[in-house]
Amino acid sequence: MQRYFVTPAQFGADKVSIDGEDARHIAKVMRGKAGDKLIVSDGVSREALAEIAEIKIGLVTVSILEPLAMTHEPRIQVTVAQSLPKGDKLETVIQKCTEIGAVAFTPFLSERTIVQYDERKESKRVERWRKICKEAAEQAHRNIVPQVHSPLSWKQLLQSFSGYDAVYFCYEKEEGLQLRSAAAPWLASLPQEAAAKVMIVVGPEGGFSTEECRLAEEAGAVCVGLGPRILRCETAGMVAAACILYESGEMGGA
């Protein structure tokens, strides 16, 4: 069943208004008609099974049939911090990690970032990333739309580490401590229903420098490897996020 996210202001007591691209999608792509059922969510605290009551140009009104429990979100809240890669690789990271269960994305600039950062152009890219994130969240039947932050500088990224319960810095030259060895004991020590905030930090195509690893550790991160094989930058975040959620029991893990 198709799912649509609206703002809390659009989510009324017994009716929900859907506008913009979503309204056009229902009318033109899905060929919706009165009586068709769908799921609506405000991405915060309300979700419901609803049916189409009226379709107008640019506006679809649906009637709430019954509230639904918001049970599709993991208790371990994973943020994927990705150094800006070339081309559309970050779009892939956002799409796939949203499906996996990440709750936020933090692009950043690092020593070996190749792309030239232009703040004016980047605002349009952030808007596109957020659209991709919303569409992926709807497809995956998420209860929320993950946050996509504007890119941070390296210094700002390091300062953000203090806001997380654990930060894992994925470093391809780390031959000792692997992600599972670092994360599994800590996750197992958490109370059964406790929530926690985890950040996974992934480098650009050229990876991180030894100095960046040192600075990340000083800021509170744990430098970890992801196994004996070298992963592409757009693959590493997906693998790390899946590992964290599996070890937390989200995917039937330990």
N, C-alpha and C positions, 0 to 999 in steps of 0.2 A: 504494500500500500504506500502511495506517495506521501512523503513528509515535507512540510513547509515550515520555515521559521519566520516569525513575525516579531515585532517589538512588543514589549509588555503593554504599551498604550493601545495597540491594535487588538489585544486579547480582552474582550469584554466578558461580562458575566455569563451570557448565553450565546453570543455571536462573536465571530472573529472576522476582521476585514483583511483581505490579502490584496496588495496592490503591486504596481511596478512590474518587473520581469516575471515574478511568480504568478501574477494574475494572467499575464500573456501566455505563460507556459501552460497554465491550467486550461485556458480557453482555446489556444491554437495548437499546442503540441499534444496535450493529453485529451483534447476534444471533450472537455468536461461538460457535464450537464447537471441540472438540478437533480438532487438525490444521490449523486456520486459521493462516495466516502473518501476521506483523506485524514491525515494526522496533522495537527497544528501544534506548534510549541513556541513559547516565548523565549526559549533558551535560558531561562533562569529558574523558574519554579512551577510553571504550569504547562501541561501537555494534555491534549484531548483528542478523542475520536470525534470527527465532525462530518457533516454532509453539506454539499453545496446547496445554498438556498437561492442565490441569485448571481447571475453573471452579467456584468456591464463592461463597457470598454475601459480597460485599465483597472477594474475593481471587481473582486469576487467576494461575496459575503457567504460565510458558512455558519451553520448552526451547530452548537456543541451538543453531542449526543451523550458522551460520558467522559469523565476525567480519566487519564491514564497515569500509572505510576512511572516516575522517572528513574529507571533502574539500569540504564545502559552505560553509565559512567563509571570508570575505575576509581577506586579509593586512593590509589597512588597516582598523583597528578604529575604527569611527565611534560616538561617543557623541552622542546628541541631547539637548541641554540645552534644555528648553522652559519658559518662564515660564508659570505656572499659568493656563490659559484657563478660560473659563466652561463650564458644563455638562459634557458627555461628550466634548469635543473632544480631550482628552489621550488618551482611550481609542482614538480613531481614529489619532492620531499613533503611539501605541505599536504598534497592530496593523499598520499599513501600513509603518512603518519597520522593524519586525521582519521582515516579508516581504522588504523591500528589502535588508536585511543589517546593520542597526545592531546593535551588541553591548551597548549600555547606554543607559539613559535617566535623566536628572537633572532632575527638576522643580525650579523655584526661584521665589522671590518677587522681583519687580522694582518699580520706581516706579509703573508703570501697571497692575499686576496688579489686576484687579477683584474676584476672588473673595475672600471673607473666610476667611483661613486658620485652621483649628481643628485643633490637633495631635491631639486625641482622635478627631475624625471622620476626619482625614486618614489615620490608620493603617488604617482600613477601606477607604479609597479605594486606598491603596497595595497592599493585599492583592488588591483587584479588578484593579488594573493588572497585577499579576504573573500573575494567572490568565489575563488576556487575552493577555499576552505569551507565556505557555507554549502556549496554544492556537494562537496565530499561528505560533510556532516549529515546532510539530508539523505544521501545515498546509503550511508552506513547506519542510518537510524540512530544517530547520536541524540542525546538530550540537550546538548549545548553546541554552540558554534565556537570552536577554539579561537583564542585571541591570536592575532597576527600583529606583532609590534613593529614599529618603525625601526630601521637599522640603528644599532648602537656602535659606538666607537669601542676599541679594545679596552680602554680604561673603564668605560661605562659598563661593559660586560663584566669585568672583574668585580666592580663594585656591586653588581646585582647578585653575586653569589651568596651574600649574607641573607638573602630572602628565601633560601631553599634549605631543606633539611639535609639534602645530599646533592653534590655536584660531581658528575663523572666526566672527566676530560679525556676524550678518545684520542689516543696518541699512538700512531702506528709503530713507533719505535719502542713502545713499552713491552718488554719481553718477560717481565715478571708477573705483576698483578694483572689479572684479566677481569673483565667486567663482572662475570658471574661470581668469581671469588670475592670481589669487593662488595657486591650488592646483596648476594643471597643471605649471608649471616645477618646483615643489618635489617633486611626486610623481614627475616624470620623472627627478629627480636621485637618487632612492632606488635602492639596489642592487636588482636584479631580484626577489629573493625576500625582501627585507627587510620586516619588519612595522613598523607605525607606529600611534600612537594620535592620533586626531583628534577634537576636540570641535566641534560645530556649535551655536551659541547662537542661539535664536529667542525673540523677544519675545511679549508678550501681544497682545490685540486692538488696543490703542492703540500698539503698537510701543515702541521705546526712546527715551529722551530723549537730547539731545546730550551731556549730562553723563555718562550711562551709557556712551555710546560712548567718551568720553574716558577714563573710568575703566577700561573694558575694555581699551583700547589700552595704558594704563599697566601693566595686569596681564599683558600679553603677547599679547593677542588681535589679530587683523587684522580691521578692519571692512570688510565687503564687501557689495556689492549682489547681487541675484539677477535682474537684468534690468530692463527699463523698466516692467514691470507690477507693481502692488502685489498681493502674494499674501496670502491669509488666513493667520493664524498657524498653523492646523493643516495648511496646504499647504506652507509654507516649509521645514519640517524634512524632509519627504519629498523635495522638489526638491533641497535641498542634499545630502542623503545620497546620492541617486541620482547627482548630479553628481560627487561625490567618488569614488564607487565606479566610475563609468564612466571617469573620467580615470585611475584606477589600473589600468585594464585588466580590471576585474572583470566588466564587461558587454560586453566586446569593444571597449572604448575604446582610447585611444592607448597 
